[in-house]
Each structure stands twice: as structure tokens, then as C-alpha cells.
Amino acid sequence: MKRIIILLTFFLSTSCVQKTESQFEYKKWHESPNRSPLSSTVYPFVKWENVVNIKKGLTQENAGFVFQYYHHSVNAIIFTKSPQNEDYEIALKLSEDKNKIIDISYFKLEKLIK
């Protein structure tokens, strides 16, 4: 019985970790913004607490931030910082009318100075 409980606990803990990791997946359609300091485009910074609530089907009206897609043909871009102090660029694939999220891609940004 003790082995079954240990195996069940192990299975549940690994499945939760896999679910969390797959939640922050990078997708091939993700188009990053121009990194040039000469770029005048400003992208929204969204608090981590709000980012984790972004789901497929979310509309701009309910999101609480602007879907900044004007310089990207494929996706909107937002930025955030995780509780572990990791910077993320998030691409939001939008519906044809640009009002609803149909897919999400996460890209962890590397620190320039460590």
C-alpha cells in the first residue's frame, strides 16, 4: 500500500510539473519585435498575475491591456516578469478581426548582463 501511495504521489507531482512547463511553450509562428534601439514601438508590460490568466478566447475588451499587433502580421506582443525575476516576451496569435486570442506563445528572454 505504501508503494502505491509513493507511486501515486510521484505521478501526480511529475504531471503537474509537465503541465506547468508546457503552459509556457514557444510556438513557431511567434514573431518577435524589432530589438533595435531606434524602434519607436512601445509594447505593453503586463503583470505576471494577469499573464497567467491569459487564455485562448480572451477578448481585448476583457484582457485589460491593448493587443499591440500593428507592426506584426502574425501576432500581438506583450512583456512580463515572472516571480523568479525572468523576463518573458509573449506573442498572442489573434483572430482575423484582431479582437480575440486564438493561441499563445512564450519566449524567455536572456539577460544581457548577469
Secondary structure, DSSP 8 states (H G I E B T S, - for coil): -HHHHHHHHHHHHHHHHHHHHHHT---TT-------TT------B--HHHHTT--TT-BHHHHSS----TT-SSEEEEEEE-TTS-EEEEEEEE-TTSSBEEEEEEEEE--S--
